[in-house]
């Protein structure tokens, strides 16, 4: 039986190879690409391939059917026991199923690798469940082989979830010369950590195959500032200097501090323009730039964990707005392949409304990190 099926598949493979557009199921790699000039004959390429592939594989099915008939005859004449006959039928079923899966997988991979060429000839394929992923569905219905090859559609919209993990610092923004230097006054940071989760909806702009997408959605951002020195933020109200925020020195050694950071969260609305030339808008290379705007969720929290004179660990939490602005806004950029991207964020608003730290004016937050888009 294996020889018969192998011969049938060999006929199918040779016919497909002659078409020079679909690889053989048994070949480990795709056939060499051959440049074919578009012509009027290319208009019916999809139907010719479908008919040829169906005819070739149907011959394999016919051989399979004949072998099943032979097994049944041998069982009726007593040459095979019922158990032995059923075992042979199960083996044939498994063998045929694996062969069909191999053909389906190979042709689907070929269609994905040669999407541009297939699209030029008007050929593309859908999966059996009706989704728009590349693939070919082969199946039996009423004893006949069904082959589903349909034209792919260019998506107009997509939904996506994005996770951003970034690290950064505070930057002085009084003048352009100091922008690239991290803030080095009291309250200097060792680093900052930014996490953002966004649900995004993309819509293709202009014509149906345009590479430009407008993305918007909703997101939430958590940002933590880790202080380098043993300091704690404080706020003053009223008085000669007005409402301000600053940093006071802590009577603690650096070695006794385990955690010292200021954290807050923001509800945001991102908006960006993305370039992606793929059919779905989420495959291939993505380049995007835009911005965000949001509102701070509740108050900030300063967390200080330290070891006291008795060598006991203490955890202090201070909830306050620390004169951080209620509204936050900034710029974003990203570049990457498929779901993996390098991204950056820059807050245009100062971290604090006012500050008494070294009379520097304001500091802004920036970060660079990795984005995972699903």
N, C-alpha and C positions, 0 to 999 in steps of 0.2 A: 504493500500500500504506500509506503514512504517513497518508493521509487516512482510509482505512478504520479503521486502528488508533486514530487520533485520535477518530473518531466513536464507536468502541466504548468508549474510555476516557471520553468525554464522557457516554455513557449511564450508565457506572458511577459517574462523579462526581456526576451529577444525582441518581441514586438514593441515594447515600450522603449527599448534602447534605439530601435530604428526610428522612433518618433523624435529622438534627440531632445526630449523635454522632460521625461520622467525617468528616474533612475531605476535600476533593477532592485527588487526587494532584497536579494541576497548580497548586494554590493555593500561593503563597509563604508564607502565614501561616495559622494555624489559624482556623476559622470562629468567629464570635462565640458566646460561651457563652450558652445559653438555659436558664433554670431550669425543670426538669421535676420535678414532685412525684412521689415514689415511688408506685407503684401495683402492682396485681397483674399488669398487663401487662408491668411491668419485669422480671418473673421470667424471661421467655423472651427478653429483649433480646439476649443473647449469641447464641443460636441463630438469631434472626431476622437479626441483622447478618451472621453468618457465611454464612447461606444467600443473602441478598441480594447480598452482596459477591461470593460465588462465582459466582452466576448472571450478574451484570453483567460480570464479567471473563471468564467463560467465553464470552460473546458475542464479546468481543475475540479470544479464542483461535480461535473458529469463523471469524471473518473472516481471521485469519492462516492457518488451515488451508486455506480456500478459495483464498487468494492463492497458496499453495504448489502447490495442485492446478492452477491456471491456468498457473503457470510450468512445471510438468511437462508439461502438454499442449502448450504452445508449443514446448517443447524437442523433444517427439516429432514434431511436425509440421514441425520445421526452422525455425520462426520465430525461435528463439533457439539460439545455439550452446551446447554443454555448459559452456564456461567462463563465458559470460554468465549462463546459468541458475543456475550454482553461486554466482556473485557476488551475484545477486539473493536467493538463498536465505540466504546468509550475512548479507546486509544486513538481511533480515527477522528473522533470529534475533537479531541484535544489538539491533535496534530493540525487539523484544518483551521481551528480557531487561532492557533499560534501563527500559522502562515498568513491568515487574513490580518491579524494584528501587525505582523511585520510589514506587510504591504502598506497598511494604513499609516504606520509610523514613518516609514521611509518616504512615502509620497508627501506626507504632511511636513516633514522636515525639509524636503526639497522645495516645497511651495514657499516655506518661510524664508529660506536662504535666497530664493530667486523671485522674491515678491515683485520687484520692479519689472523683471522680464515677463513674468506671468501677467502682470497688470497691463503691459504693453500689448499682449496678445488677447486681452480680455478673459484671462483664465484666473480664477481664484476659487478657494474652497472653503466650506464651512464644516463645522463639526456636526455630529448627529443631533445634539441637543439644541441646535439652532443658534448657538452663540457665534460670535464673529472671530473666534480664534482660528488660526490656520490649522487645517487638518482635512482628512477625507474619511467619509463614513462608508464602510463596506458592510453589507449585511444580507441575510437571506429572508425573503418574504414569499410565502406560497411556493417554496422550492426554487425560487429564482433569485439571482444575485442582484442586489440594488446598489448603485453607485451614486453618491450625492456629491456633485461638484457645482457649486454656485458662486456667483460673483460676490466678493467681499464688499462691504459698505464702508465708506469713510465716515468715521464718527463725527458728529457735530458737538457732542458734549461728553464729559467724563466727570466722575467723582473720585476723589483721592484723599487719603489720610497721610499727613506728613508729620514726622517726628524729628525735631532738631535738638542736637546736643552740642553746645558750644562753650568755649572758654575765652575769657577776655580780661579787661581791666578798665579802670577809670582813666579818662584822658582830659587834660586841661584844654579848654576851647577859647581862651581869651584872644589868641592870635594864631595865625596859620603855622608859625614856626614851632609852637609848642604842641600842636595837635598830635603829632606822632609820638610824643613822649608821655609815658604813663605818669599820672599824678604822683608826686614824690613828697608831699607834705604830710602833716599829721593825718592819720586815717588812710595812709597808703595801703594799697591792696597787694596781697600776694597773688591773687587771681580772682576772677569771678566765674560763676558757672550759670549757664542759661539753658533752660529746657523749655521747648515750645511744642505743643500739640495743636495741629490745625486740621480742620475738615475743609477741603477745597472743592469747589465746583468750577470746571473749566469749560469755556464755550469758544468754539472756533470762530474766528473773525473772517469776514469777507466770504470768498467762495469756498466750496465744500472741500477742496484740497489745500486750503491755505495753511501755512506752517505757523501762523500767529494765533495765540490763544489768550483770552482774557480770563484770569482766575480770581475768584473771590471766595469768601467763606467766613468762618469764625474760628477763633483759636484762643488758647490760654497759655500764658507765659509765666514761668517762675524764675526769678533771678536772685542769686545769692552772691553777696560780696564778702570775701574772706580777707580779714584785715591782717596786715603783715606785722604790725606792732601791737603791744598790749594796750589797746585803746577801746573806748566805748562811745557811741554816739550819744549826744544829749541835745536837748532843745531848750531854748529860752523864750519866754513870752513877755512882750512889752519891754519897758525900760528904755534906756537911752539908745541902745543899738537896735531896738525893734525885735520882731520875732525872727529868730535865727536858729541854725543848727550847727553844732561843732563836735569835736571829739576831745574827750578827756583821757588823760593817762591813767592806767590801772596799776595799783600797787602789787603787781604780779610779775614774776619772771616769765620770760618767753617759754621756758621749758615746762612750766606748770600749766600752760594753757593747751587744751586739746582742741577746742572749737571756739571760734570767735568770728561770727558772721552776721550780716544784716540781710534779711530776706523779705521779698514781697511778691505778689502775684498780680497779673493784669489780664483782663478780658479784652481780646483784640478782634479787629476786623481787618484781615489782610487783603491787599489788592495788588496784582502784579500782571505784567505782560510777559508772556512766555513764547519762546520759539521752539517748536518741535515739529519736524516734518513727517512724522510717522502717521499711519492711518488712524491709530487710536489716540494719539496725542500724549501717550505715556511711555512709548518705547523709544529706543534710540537716544540721541543726544538732546538734552534740554538745557536751554539758557534762559534765565528769567531775571527780571529786575522789577522792583516795585516798592511798596511801603506798607505801613500798618498804622493803625490808630486804635487806642483803647482806653479803658478806664481802670484805675487801680481797684482791686478787690479788697476792701477792708483796710486795715492798718498793716504797717510793716512789723516785723518782729526781729529783735536782736537776741541772738543766742550766744551765751558764754558758758563754756564748760571748762572748769579749772580744778586744780588740786590745791587744797588749803594747807595751812601750817601743820595740821594733823595728818596729812597725807590722804585725806578723804576727798573724793570727787564731788564737786558741786555743779549744779546746772541752774543758771539764771536766765529767765526769759523776760524781755521787756517789750510790751506791745505799745506802739506809738506810730503816728504818721511820720515823725521825724522831718516834718515839713517837706516830704516828698510830694511831687505834683500829683493831682488827681488824674489828669489826662496825660497819656504817654503816646508818643508818635515817633516814627523813624523810618529808615530805609532798609531794604533787604536786597540781596542778590544771591544767585545760585547757579551752578553749572555742574552737569554730571551726565551719567549714562544710565538709562532706565531708572530704577528706584534709588540708586546710590548717587549722592551729590555732595559737593562742597558748597557751603553756604556761609553768609555773613550777615550780621545785623548791626545797625548803628542807630542809637537813640538820639534824635535831634533835640529833645527836651533835656534840661539839666537833671541830674539825679536828685538834687535838692533845689527848692525854690530859692533859698538864700543860704549863705554859708559864712562862717567866721574863720574858716580854716586857711591860715596863711594869707588871707586877703587875696585869694586867687580868683574869686568870682565863682564860676561854676565848673563842675566836672560832668562829663557825659560818658555813657557806657557804650562799649563796642565789643563785639565778639566774633570769632570765626569757629566754625565747627562742621559737623557732618549731619546731613539730612537723609532720612530714610523715608521714601515715598511709596506707599502701598496702594 
